[in-house]
Amino acid sequence: MSRLRSAIHKGKRATLENTEAVKSPKKKLKQVVKEESSETSASAYHFFEDPNEVLSFRTQLLGWYDQTKRELPWRTLAITEPDVNIRTYGVWVSEIMLQQTQVATVIDYYNKWMKKWPTVEKLATATLEEVNQMWAGLGYYSRGRRLHEGAQKVVSELGGRMPRTTEELLKQLPGVGRYTAGAIGSIALGRVTGAVDGNVIRVLCRVRAIGADSTSQSVTEALWRIADTLVDPERPGDCNQAMMELGARVCTPKSPLCNQCPIKNSCHALRKVSIKQEEDSKRLFGKLDRKTNRSVPDIENCMTAGGCNLCLPEPWDSQLGVQNYPRKPAKKAPRTERALVCVVERQSAETENEFLLTQRPNKGLLAGMWDFPCVLLEDEIPESKHTVVLFEEVKKMLGISFSKLPLTFLGELVHNFSHIHQTYIVYKMFIPDCVGDGQQKMRWISKAALQEAAVSTAVKKIMQLYETTENTVKSDNKNKKQKGSFDGEKNKQQRSKKAKDSAPNGGPKQLSLSQFFTPSK
């Protein structure tokens, strides 16, 4: 029986293997067809196929970079720091800070950050509030929180050792995507990999005349393929930084400095501008044979135009020139929100007056940050109920009942987040000294301390509106007081004149000089 069972089992296994062998070629065939269709949909025109052209591109780009590069603190650290852990940590901090933020703004923040937390271990011991306070004003606050989370993970789960490969950086650090991993890997660790950020996208789209939607999957993969081809194996970090520097300073979104570009000889977009200008010139003087021109393909164009998923999908715009590339989809309009805000102030006998701040939830917009009491307005809440809703929210936050205190309207202000157009309707309220102590996720803070606290730019704008209003009120009161004093003096003079006018015979009159010298009898 055991032999019979064994034979049956072997027979089933053989049948299964044969079935899989039959199915396998079909799967492979589908994969081959898919890969071929992907390859045929994008022409070699958009890539670097000639090794000599690649070598020339690297040489010209790095030569320009060596002569003109900006001296930046994270670049200095990447070159001079022998400790790979500190080097990787320092470049990681810089790359997170530079996301959506200009270099000039980041420099001071970076220097202060590295002075306070020079190692990943130091950052791991910090509190989230300290991190938010250091990050205040830099925007996109989730970036600082992810740095903090990443540092704690490196210390608790990785034994304090920063990831050593691009793949590990991508998998093990929160907030690190494909670009950030490539940048850290190449700059800090010498990994031979491209790094495609917004500046690099613009450079490569112009260099290879890629006009399709730069956010599409096909364009994204093509750009990474080009970047990986161009990166210098001997100097990968410098090569990637040179590309970013070129996009930031020369190949800019508007008014690019094409004459100063070190790689202009490799730029298809610039070549296309030259050809179009030549054609327009010939057409102007009647020297262009239009019939011949239509029949002869332009060697500077993609030979598969019309079926290529990287080509410009719209007609060439002569006014744009090289700015025809890249074409971006229309931005999604930010959603509009309105919120009621109350600046709650209490009198303090010992120090200056204090203001109430509440801590936001740990997830969502401005997570963990300190904010004024705020209520997001729903569409169904009528304007006449705004003060009632806000007053009840403040009472709930303070956890006490008190007689109604007046809310004073200060004004409205607008603050734009990356995806939200936020309007704040601001009121103020003054309460006694004893109210509101001991509540969780709440704190009272002086005006001076508020400027240094972990608060957003929006909170500082609201405080500025409050101070402007207060100064206006004080100025008005002072003017009224001065006007009252002036009016009182004026009334006094008028009363004196009236008394004189009402005296008999018009009141006393001054004697003539001759009356003082009348001879005695």
Buried (B, 14 or more C-beta within 10 A) or exposed (E): EEEEEEEEEEEEEEEEEEEEEEEEEEEEEEEEEEEEEEEEEBBEBBBBEEEEEBEBBBEBBBEBBEEBBEEBBBBEBBEEBEEBBBBBBBBBBBBBBBBEBEBEBBBEBBEEBBEEBEBBBBBBEBEBBBBBBBBBEBBBBBBBBBBBBBBBBBBEEBEBEBBBBBEBBBEBBEBBEBBBBBBBBBBBBBBBBBBBBBBBBBBBBBBBBBBBBBEEEBBBEBBBBBBBBBBBEEBBBBBBBBBBBBBBBBBBEEEBEBEEBBBBEBBBBBBBBEBBEEBEEBEEEEEBEEEEEEEEEEEEBBEBBEEBBBBBEEEEEEEEBBBBBBBEEEEEEEEEBBBBBBBBBBEEEEEEEBBBBBBBEEEEBBBBBBBBBBBEBEEEBEEEEBBEBBBEBBBEBBEEEEEEBEBBEBEEBEBEBEEEBBEBBBBBBBBEBEBBEEBEEBBBBBBEBBEEBBBBEBBBBBBEBBEEBBEEEEEEEEEEEEEEEEEEEEEEEEEEEEEEEEEEEEEEEEEEEEEEEEEEE
